[in-house]
Amino acid sequence: MKRYLATSAALALVSGGAMASGLDRTGQPIGIIFEEGSYVEFSAATTSVDLSGNDLSGGAASGDVGERFNMFGAGYKRDINEQLSFALIFDQPWGVDVNYPVGGSAFLGGTTAQADSNALTALLRYKFNERFSVHGGIRYQEIDGEINLAGTFYGAALPAPFNSYNVKVDKDGAFGWVAGVAYEIPEIALRAALTYSSEIEHDFDLTETFSGPASVSANSSTKTKTPQSVNLDFQTGIAADTLLFGGIRWAEHSVTDLVPGNFGRDLIDLDDSFTYTLGVGRKFNENWSGSLALIYADVDGDQNVSPLAPTHGYEAIRLGVQYKQDQMTVSAGIRYTDLGDAVASPGGVPVANFRDNKAVSFGVKVGYHF
C-alpha cells in the first residue's frame, strides 16, 4: 500500500507544472527521493496554449501569442544504506514562449520572448527513524533566451531612429541549494515534506541590437536571479486504496529581472505567487490507479503584467491514470488550465487586455523499480 500511495501522488504530477506562475514550469519536485528501493524514471510533457487579447485603443486582436512548448524530465534514486539514500533529478524548471504575430496587436505586434532552462539536482536523504528524515543537496541550472521588442508602443518608447530592440541572452550555468525535512506515518501512508530551494544568480553575457533606419549592436552583461521557493507537499491514506494529497508552493518571482546594460530598463515584471493543489488518488485493482486534482495559483499585485507573460494566476484541473506491471509503471496525465485575465502593460502602461484564455497539457512518465 505504501508504494502505491507514493506513486499515485507522483502520477498526479506528470502534467502538473506545465503551465505555472511567472516563468515557473515544473514546481521543482523532489518526490522521487521517497520512492522505495532503487528506481529510475523518464517523463515528457507538451502544452498547447491559447493566449490572445485585444489592444485597449483601437481594439486590434493580438492573435494567439502563446507558443506550444515541450518539457522532458528524468530521475534516479537508490538507497546507500538503511538510513541514507541518494537521488539525481533532471528537469526544465523555467521557461517562456511568447510570440505576438506581426499584423495583430498594433502596439505589440512582432514582440517575442523565448527562454529555456535545464537543471540537475543531486539530493541526499537521511532517515533518523521511520518517521523523521531530512533531505538536501545542490542544484545546477543553465538558462538562455532571446527577447525582441516591436510594435508601435516600443517604437515610440525607444530612442530615435530605432523602432525595435533585440537582446540575445547567452547560456549561463550557476549553482543553488535545496534543504528540507519530512515526517511520515507509514501505517497510514502519511507524509508531509517541507522543501526550500534557494534563489540562483546568473551572470549573463548579452548581445543587444537596436534596429530601424539605423542599426546598432553592442555587447553587455547583467545579473539575474531565479526565485527562491518553498514547497509543502503532503499525502495521507483516507480509506482502503484511497489517498488524499496536495501541496502549497510559494515562489518569489519578483526577484527575477533582466536589465540589459544599454537598454537600461527591466524587461521582466513578475509578481510572487502561491500555488495550491488538492487531489485524491484511487487504486482500482492490482494494475490500475487514477487521480484527480484541483490547482489554484494566487499571484500578488494587480492585473497589469509584462507583455512577455500576459496572464495573472490560474485555475486548473488535472486527471491522471497509471498502469503498474511488476516493477514497471506507466503514467499519463492531462491538465486543463484556465489562465487568469491580465492587462499587458509594458513599462506600467496598459496597452492590451487578455481575457478567457486557456492551456491544455499532456504528459507521460515511465518508472522502473529494480
N, C-alpha and C positions, 0 to 999 in steps of 0.2 A: 504493500500500500504506500509506503513512504516513497519508493521510487516513482510510482505512478503519479503521486501528487506533485512531486518536484518537476517531473517532465510536463505535466499538464500546465503548470504555471509558465514554464518556458515556452510551451506551444503557443500560448496567447501572445507572446512577444514576436512571433515570426514576422508579422506585418505591423509590428507595434509602433515603431518610431519613424515610419516612412514619410510622415508629414507632421512636423512638430513646430514649436515656437521658435521664432528667430531663425538662426541657421541650424538649429538642433534637429538631427535626423534619427539617431538611434537611442538616445537616452543613456548611453554608455552603460549597458547592463553588465553585471558581473556574476549572474546566477549560475554560470557553469561551474564555479568553484564549489558549489554544493552538490553537484552530481556524485553518485556513488561510484567508487572504484575508478578505473581508467576509462576515459570517454573522449571521443572526438566528434566534431560536428562541422557541417558546412551549410551555409544558407545564402539565399538570393531573394531579392525583392524588387518589384518595379512599381512606380507610382505614376498615374496619369492625373494631371492637374488641369482643372477647368477654372481659369482665373482671368476674369475680364472686368472692365469698368467703362466709365464714360467721363469725358472732360467736364469739369464744372462749368466752364464757359464754352458755349457752342455745342456741347453735348456729343462730340465726336466719340464713337466707340473705339476702345483701345484694341479690340481683338483679343484673342487668347494669348496672354503673356506668360502663362505657366508652361514650362517645358517638362516633358516626361523625363524621369531620371531613374536610374537603377542603382542598387546597392548590393554589396557582397560582404559576407562575414564568415568567420571560421573560429574554432576554438579547440583547445586540447587541455585535458585535465588528467592528472594522475596523483595517486597517494604516494608520498615519500615514506611514511610510516603510519602508525595508527593515529598519530596526532597532527602530523604535518602533511599538507597537500599543496600542489602547485597547479596553476592554470596559465595558459597563454591565449589571449583573445585578440583577434583582428576585427576591426570594424571601421566604418567610414562615418564618423560622428557628426561632421559639419558639412554643409553644402548649400548652394543656391543655384537655381537655373531659371532665369527670368529673361524674356525677350519681348520687347514691345515692337510689334510689326510696324514697319515703315508704311505710312498711309493710314494708320489707325489714329491713335491719340495725337492731336496736333502738338500738344505740349511735350510729350514724352516719346513719340514715335522714333524708333531707332535705338533707344536705350536698351542695353543688355547688361546682364551680370551673370558670371559663372564662377563658381568656386568648388573645389574638390578637396577631400581630405582622406588620409589613411592613418590609422592609429594601431599600435601594438601595445597591449597591456600585459605585463607579467605580474602575477599575483601569487602570494603565499597565504595559506590559511592555517592557523594553529588552534586546535581544539583543546581547551582546558579540561572539558568533560563532555558528556552527551548533550549538554545544554548551552554552554557558553563557548564562543570562539571569537577570534579576531582575524581580520584579513587586511592585507595591504600590499603595495608594490609600486612599480613605476610605470608610467605611460609615455611612449614616444609617439609623436604625431607629425605628419607632414601636410602642408597646405599650400595650394597655389590657386591662381584665379585671374580673372580679367573683367574689367568694367568699362563700358562705353556709354557716355552721356550724350544724348542727341535729342532733337526736338526743339520747338521754339522757346520753351522755358529755359533750357540750358543755353541755347543760342543767345538769349537776352542776358543771361547771368554771366556768361563768360566774357573776358575782355576782348574787345575788337582787335584784330579782324577774325577772331576764331569763333566757330559756331558748333564745334563738337570737341569732345575730350575722351581720350582713351588712356587707361593705365593697365599695364600688364604686371602682375604680381608673381615674381619668381618663386619657385618652390623653396620652402624653408622647413627644416625639422627642428623640433625642440622637445624638452622633457618636462613632465609633470609627475605628480604622485597621487596615490589612492590609499585611503585608510578607512577601515570600518570595523563594526562589531555585530555579532549576531547572537540571537537567543532562540533555542529550539526546544520543543517537547515532542520527541519522535513518536510517542504513542498516539498522538492526535494529529500528527503531520503539521504541527505549528512551527512556523519560523518567522522571525522578524529580523531584518537586516538593515542596518543603517550604514551608508557608504558616502564618504566625502571624496570628491575629485577636485584637485587643485586647478586654478587657472594656469594656462600655459602661455608664455610670452614668446612671440616670434619676431625676428628681426628681418623684415622683407626688403629685398632689392627690387626696385620699381623702374619701369620704363614708362614715362608719361609723354603723351603726344597730344598737342593742341592742333586741331585741323580746321580748315576753312580756306578762304582765299590765300592765307598764309598757313604754313605748317611748320611746327617746331617740336622737336623731340628732345627730352632730357632725362638723364638718369637721376634717381634719388633713392632714399630708403626711409623706412618708417618702422616703428614698433607697434605691434598689435597683440592683444590678449584674447584668448578664447576663455569662456566663462568658467568660474568655479561653480560647483553644483553639489547638491545633497540629495541622495536618493533614499527613501524609506520604503522598503518592499516587505510585504507580509503575505502569509498564507496560513490557512488552518482548515482541517477537516471539520465539516459541519454535519455530515451524515455518512453512512457507508458509501464509499466510492464517490464522494462529492467533496469538492474543495471550494472554499471561498478565498479569493486572492485580490490583491490590489497594491497600490503604491502612491506615493507622493514624491514629486521631483521639483526641486527649486533650482533655477539656473540664473546666474547673474549676467544676462545678456548685455546689460548696459555698459559693461567694461569693454565690450568689443567695438572698436572704432578703426577707421582707416583714414589717415590724414596724410596724403602724399605731400612731399616737400614743396613742389611747385604749385600744385592746386591749392593747398593751404586750408582746405576745409574737410570736415568729416564726411565721408561718403556712406557711412553706415549709421543708422539711428535706430537702435533696438531697445526694448524695454525688458526688465526682468519678468520672469514668469513662474507660476506654479502649475504643475500638471498633475491631475488626479485620475487614478484608474481604479475601477471596482469591477470584479467579474466573478464568475463561477465556472468551475471545471467539473466534468462528469465522466466517469468511466462506464461505458455501455456494456462491454464484455471484455474478454481477455485480450482482444486485439484493438478495439476501437475506443476512443475517447474524444471528447469535444470540449470547447469552452466558448463563453460569451462574455464580452467586457464592454463597459462604457468608459469613455475618456473625456475629460474636460480640461481645457487649458485656459487659465486665467492670467491675462497679461496686464502689467501695470500701465499706467498712462492712459491717454485718450486715444481716439481712433486715427489721429494724424500720425502716419508712419512713413518710412522710407519707401520710395517707388521700387526699390530693389527687393522689398519684402512686403507687398501690399496686402497683408492680412493682419487681423488683430484677434488672437486667440482662436479657439475652435472647439467643436464638439464632435465626437466620433463614436462609432460602434464597430466592434471587431468580433469576428467569428473565426474559430479555429477548429481543426479536426486533426487527429493523429492516429496513425496505424502503427502498431507495435508487433514485431515478429521476432522471437528470440532476442538477440542483443541489438537488433536494429529498430529504429523508429523513423518514420517518415511523417512530417508535419506540414500542414498547409494552412494559411490564414488569409482572410480577406477583410479589408477595413474600408469603411465609408466615412469620410471626414467632411463635415460642414464647416467651411472656413469662415472665420469671423469677419464682419463688414469692416472696411477701413477706408481712409482717405489718403491717397498718395500725396505727400506733402514735402517735396524737395526743399531743403533749407527752411522748413517750417511753414512753407506757403502751400495751402491746399490747392491742388490742380485737378484731381480726378477721384471720382467715387468708385469703390469696388464693393459690389453687393452680390449676395446669393451665389457664392462660389463654392466649389467642392473639389475633393480629390478622392480617387479610388486606388487602393494599394493591394497588391497580392504578393504573398511570399511563400517560399517553401524552404524546408530545412530537413537535412538527413543527419541523424545521430547514431553513433555506434558505441556500445559498451564492450570492453574487452578486458 
